[in-house]
Amino acid sequence: MKLTGGQAILQLHPSRRCNLSCRHCCSLSGPEVDAALPLALLQQVTREAAGLGYRVVGVSGGEPLLYPELPSLLRTAKGAGMRTTVTTNGMLLTERRLSELVPLTDVLAISLDGHPDSHNRLRGNPRAFGVLDRRMKAVERSGIPCAFITTLTLENLAELEFVVAYAQAHGAGGVQVHPLEPEGAALDNLAECVPDAREFVFAIVEGARLSQRYGIPVQVDLAHRAALLRHPEAFLALAPDPPRPLSSWQGTWLGTWKAVVPRPSTGTRRSTGRPVGRAVSPRRRADLRARLRAGRRSCGPGRRRTAPAPADTPSAAAGG
């Protein structure tokens, strides 16, 4: 089997251990979770994926910097001729860790979910943004290309400009806006904050405006992973010209909480998959659907659902 079309990306989730307990975490990762996949298995899958046509390995989690064998895993991917991305909350990007990643990482994908207060609230840690902000100086000195990923909710919809301006101030190659997934911790904490079609339209238009204003790509994902897993036949990946990291992905997940097994592609830009592993219970899904139908979608008292005005942008000094 060979994959064709846009970038073929293998997503690896080697561990659910994390230094944060994020309110929206779809994999229920956290400091108390020890579940991890053995390095040998991940290396085998990576080599096989390279033979199947996958060209990029994206390592996430959990927090991948807490996976002790991360350098070995990245080294295997590079040895197989693959590009590598590491998705991180950024708090552990010390000079020492960055020095290990420099020869092994093509792109650092760093999570930023709005203004400092919003980011800290979603990440469940009042120090999350402050630590990340201090680490960004070391990231810039390392020379590793970086991009930012933000989770789109009703709470931070008006803060996209802050994220894009912050990314541009730190030399990032782009921003990926990913919709809140009604999975994992988000079902209990943020089920009423899932954007609907109107918010998607606002995010797309705002993303285009911000991309033009700040001169960096802003990609707004139109579906979360749960939807792709339920309807893989509807997943169409279009390759950008020229290709860019963190965009137009097509591939497979392998992790401690969910995996997708690849099937032969049915077209030049289409990828299908079959979900395996534990899924959200039908009862919880039914409860979520009932709450959404009832219109309980606001994230706080008095919050309106009209498209918000753009938020203030950070100054160059505030950008660190």
C-alpha positions as CSV (number, residue, x, y, z in Angstrom):
1,M,0.0,0.0,0.0
2,K,1.3,3.5,-0.9
3,L,-0.2,6.8,0.2
4,T,-0.5,9.5,-2.4
5,G,-1.6,13.1,-2.5
6,G,-0.8,15.7,0.2
7,Q,1.6,15.2,3.1
8,A,1.2,11.8,4.8
9,I,1.7,12.3,8.5
10,L,1.9,9.7,11.2
11,Q,0.7,11.0,14.5
12,L,2.3,9.3,17.6
13,H,1.1,9.7,21.1
14,P,3.8,7.8,23.0
15,S,2.5,8.7,26.5
16,R,-0.4,10.2,28.4
17,R,1.8,11.6,31.1
18,C,1.7,15.4,31.2
19,N,2.8,18.2,33.5
20,L,-0.6,19.9,33.1
21,S,-4.3,18.8,33.5
22,C,-5.9,20.7,30.7
23,R,-9.7,21.3,30.9
24,H,-10.0,20.3,27.2
25,C,-7.6,17.3,27.0
26,C,-9.2,14.8,24.6
27,S,-6.8,12.0,25.8
28,L,-7.4,12.6,29.6
29,S,-3.6,13.1,30.1
30,G,-2.2,14.4,33.3
31,P,0.6,14.2,35.9
32,E,-0.9,11.1,37.5
33,V,-1.1,9.1,34.3
34,D,1.7,6.7,33.6
35,A,0.4,4.9,30.4
36,A,3.1,4.8,27.7
37,L,4.0,2.8,24.6
38,P,7.3,1.0,24.4
39,L,10.0,2.6,22.3
40,A,10.5,-0.6,20.2
41,L,6.9,-0.6,19.1
42,L,7.0,3.0,18.1
43,Q,10.2,2.6,16.2
44,Q,8.7,-0.4,14.3
45,V,5.6,1.5,13.4
46,T,7.6,4.5,12.3
47,R,9.8,2.4,10.0
48,E,6.8,0.6,8.5
49,A,5.0,3.9,8.0
50,A,8.0,5.3,6.1
51,G,7.7,2.3,3.8
52,L,4.0,3.0,3.3
53,G,4.7,6.5,2.1
54,Y,4.4,8.5,5.3
55,R,6.8,11.5,5.1
56,V,6.2,13.2,8.5
57,V,6.0,12.0,12.1
58,G,4.1,14.2,14.5
59,V,4.8,13.4,18.2
60,S,2.3,14.6,20.8
61,G,0.8,13.2,23.9
62,G,0.5,13.9,26.8
63,E,3.5,16.1,26.9
64,P,6.1,14.4,24.7
65,L,9.0,16.0,26.5
66,L,8.2,13.8,29.4
67,Y,8.7,10.7,27.3
68,P,12.2,9.6,28.2
69,E,12.9,8.0,24.8
70,L,11.7,11.0,22.7
71,P,15.2,11.6,21.2
72,S,15.6,8.0,20.2
73,L,12.1,8.0,18.6
74,L,12.9,11.2,16.6
75,R,16.3,9.8,15.6
76,T,14.5,6.7,14.2
77,A,12.2,8.9,12.2
78,K,15.0,11.0,10.8
79,G,16.9,7.8,9.9
80,A,13.9,6.7,7.9
81,G,14.0,9.9,5.9
82,M,11.0,11.5,7.6
83,R,10.4,15.1,8.8
84,T,9.5,15.4,12.5
85,T,7.2,17.7,14.5
86,V,6.8,17.8,18.3
87,T,3.6,19.3,19.8
88,T,4.2,20.7,23.3
89,N,2.8,23.0,25.9
90,G,6.1,24.7,25.9
91,M,6.7,24.8,29.6
92,L,9.6,22.3,29.5
93,L,11.5,23.8,26.6
94,T,14.7,24.5,28.6
95,E,18.0,25.2,26.9
96,R,19.1,21.6,27.6
97,R,16.0,20.0,26.1
98,L,16.2,22.3,23.1
99,S,19.8,21.3,22.5
100,E,18.7,17.7,22.3
101,L,15.9,18.6,19.8
102,V,17.9,20.8,17.5
103,P,19.2,18.1,15.2
104,L,16.1,15.9,15.4
105,T,13.1,18.3,15.1
106,D,11.9,20.1,12.0
107,V,9.0,22.0,13.6
108,L,8.0,22.7,17.2
109,A,4.2,23.1,17.5
110,I,3.5,25.1,20.7
111,S,0.1,25.4,22.3
112,L,-1.3,28.9,23.0
113,D,-5.0,29.3,23.8
114,G,-5.6,33.0,23.9
115,H,-4.8,35.8,26.4
116,P,-2.6,34.8,29.4
117,D,-5.7,34.4,31.7
118,S,-7.6,32.3,29.1
119,H,-4.5,30.2,28.4
120,N,-3.9,29.6,32.1
121,R,-7.6,28.8,32.7
122,L,-7.8,26.2,29.9
123,R,-4.5,24.7,30.9
124,G,-5.5,24.5,34.6
125,N,-2.3,26.2,35.8
126,P,-1.9,29.9,36.7
127,R,1.7,29.8,35.7
128,A,1.3,28.2,32.3
129,F,1.6,31.3,30.1
130,G,4.3,33.0,32.2
131,V,6.5,29.9,31.9
132,L,5.8,29.5,28.2
133,D,6.6,33.1,27.6
134,R,10.0,32.8,29.3
135,R,10.8,29.7,27.3
136,M,10.2,31.4,24.0
137,K,13.5,33.2,24.2
138,A,15.3,29.9,24.3
139,V,13.2,28.6,21.5
140,E,14.1,31.5,19.3
141,R,17.8,31.1,20.1
142,S,17.7,27.4,19.3
143,G,16.8,28.1,15.7
144,I,14.2,25.3,15.5
145,P,11.3,26.5,13.4
146,C,8.1,26.8,15.4
147,A,4.4,27.3,14.9
148,F,1.5,27.8,17.3
149,I,-1.6,25.7,17.8
150,T,-4.7,27.2,19.5
151,T,-7.9,25.3,20.6
152,L,-11.0,27.3,19.4
153,T,-13.7,27.6,22.1
154,L,-16.5,30.1,22.8
155,E,-14.3,31.4,25.6
156,N,-11.3,32.5,23.4
157,L,-13.0,33.1,20.0
158,A,-12.3,36.8,20.3
159,E,-8.6,36.2,21.2
160,L,-7.4,34.9,17.9
161,E,-5.6,38.1,17.1
162,F,-3.6,37.9,20.3
163,V,-2.4,34.4,19.3
164,V,-1.5,35.4,15.8
165,A,0.3,38.6,16.9
166,Y,2.2,36.7,19.5
167,A,3.2,34.1,17.0
168,Q,4.4,36.7,14.5
169,A,6.3,38.5,17.3
170,H,8.3,35.3,18.0
171,G,9.1,34.4,14.4
172,A,6.6,31.5,14.2
173,G,5.9,30.1,10.8
174,G,2.1,30.0,11.3
175,V,-0.9,29.4,13.5
176,Q,-3.2,26.4,13.4
177,V,-6.7,26.9,14.9
178,H,-8.2,23.6,15.9
179,P,-11.9,23.3,17.2
180,L,-12.5,22.2,20.7
181,E,-13.1,18.4,20.6
182,P,-16.1,17.1,22.6
183,E,-14.0,14.3,23.9
184,G,-12.2,13.3,27.1
185,A,-12.0,16.1,29.7
186,A,-13.8,18.5,27.5
187,L,-17.0,16.5,27.9
188,D,-17.1,17.3,31.6
189,N,-15.5,20.8,31.6
190,L,-16.3,22.5,28.3
191,A,-19.2,20.6,26.6
192,E,-21.1,23.9,26.3
193,C,-18.2,25.7,24.7
194,V,-18.0,23.8,21.4
195,P,-18.1,26.3,18.4
196,D,-21.0,25.9,16.0
197,A,-21.2,26.8,12.3
198,R,-21.5,30.6,13.0
199,E,-18.4,30.6,15.1
200,F,-16.6,28.6,12.4
201,V,-17.5,31.2,9.8
202,F,-16.2,33.9,12.0
203,A,-13.0,32.1,12.7
204,I,-12.4,31.4,9.0
205,V,-12.9,35.1,8.1
206,E,-10.9,36.3,11.0
207,G,-8.1,33.9,10.2
208,A,-7.9,35.2,6.7
209,R,-7.8,38.8,7.9
210,L,-5.1,38.1,10.5
211,S,-3.0,36.1,8.0
212,Q,-3.0,39.1,5.7
213,R,-2.4,41.6,8.5
214,Y,0.5,39.7,10.2
215,G,2.0,38.0,7.1
216,I,1.9,34.4,8.5
217,P,-0.3,31.5,7.5
218,V,-3.4,31.0,9.7
219,Q,-5.0,27.6,9.2
220,V,-8.5,27.0,10.6
221,D,-9.4,23.3,10.8
222,L,-13.0,22.6,9.9
223,A,-13.5,19.3,11.8
224,H,-12.1,17.7,14.9
225,R,-10.6,14.3,15.1
226,A,-13.6,12.6,16.5
227,A,-15.6,13.6,13.4
228,L,-12.9,12.3,11.1
229,L,-12.8,9.0,13.0
230,R,-16.5,8.5,12.7
231,H,-16.6,9.5,9.0
232,P,-13.1,8.8,7.5
233,E,-14.5,8.6,4.0
234,A,-15.3,12.3,4.2
235,F,-11.7,13.3,5.0
236,L,-10.1,15.1,2.0
237,A,-6.6,16.6,2.5
238,L,-5.5,19.3,0.0
239,A,-1.8,19.9,-0.3
240,P,-0.8,23.6,-0.1
241,D,1.6,25.1,-2.6
242,P,4.3,25.2,-1.5
243,P,3.8,22.5,1.2
244,R,4.0,23.7,4.8
245,P,4.4,21.9,8.2
246,L,1.2,21.6,10.3
247,S,-1.1,21.8,7.3
248,S,-3.1,19.5,5.1
249,W,-2.2,16.4,7.0
250,Q,-3.3,13.0,6.0
251,G,-2.5,10.0,8.2
252,T,-2.7,7.7,11.1
253,W,-2.8,8.1,14.9
254,L,-1.0,5.7,17.2
255,G,-1.3,6.4,20.9
256,T,-2.2,5.0,24.3
257,W,-5.8,6.2,24.0
258,K,-6.8,5.9,20.4
259,A,-5.3,4.7,17.1
260,V,-6.3,4.6,13.4
261,V,-5.2,1.8,11.2
262,P,-4.5,2.9,7.6
263,R,-6.3,1.5,4.6
264,P,-5.4,1.9,1.0
265,S,-6.1,5.4,-0.3
266,T,-9.1,5.7,-2.6
267,G,-8.0,8.8,-4.5
268,T,-5.0,11.1,-5.0
269,R,-5.8,13.2,-2.0
270,R,-8.0,11.0,0.2
271,S,-7.1,8.9,3.2
272,T,-9.4,6.6,5.1
273,G,-8.9,4.9,8.5
274,R,-10.6,2.6,11.0
275,P,-10.7,3.6,14.6
276,V,-9.7,1.1,17.3
277,G,-9.5,1.3,21.0
278,R,-11.7,2.9,23.7
279,A,-14.3,5.4,22.6
280,V,-16.6,7.7,24.5
281,S,-19.6,5.9,25.8
282,P,-22.9,6.2,23.9
283,R,-24.5,7.6,27.1
284,R,-22.1,10.5,27.3
285,R,-22.4,11.2,23.6
286,A,-26.2,11.3,24.0
287,D,-25.9,13.6,27.0
288,L,-23.7,16.0,25.0
289,R,-26.1,16.0,22.0
290,A,-29.0,16.7,24.3
291,R,-27.3,19.6,26.0
292,L,-26.3,21.1,22.6
293,R,-29.8,20.7,21.3
294,A,-31.1,22.5,24.4
295,G,-29.1,25.5,23.5
296,R,-26.9,25.4,26.6
297,R,-23.8,26.4,24.6
298,S,-22.7,29.6,26.4
299,C,-19.6,29.3,28.5
300,G,-20.6,31.6,31.3
301,P,-23.4,33.8,32.6
302,G,-24.6,36.4,30.1
303,R,-22.1,35.4,27.4
304,R,-23.5,36.2,24.0
305,R,-23.1,34.1,20.9
306,T,-22.7,36.9,18.4
307,A,-19.4,37.0,16.6
308,P,-17.1,39.0,18.8
309,A,-14.9,42.0,17.8
310,P,-11.2,41.3,17.5
311,A,-9.3,41.4,20.8
312,D,-6.4,43.8,21.5
313,T,-3.0,42.6,20.3
314,P,0.1,42.3,22.4
315,S,2.8,44.9,22.1
316,A,6.3,44.0,21.0
317,A,7.4,44.3,24.6
318,A,4.6,42.1,25.9
319,G,5.5,39.5,23.2
320,G,8.7,38.8,25.2
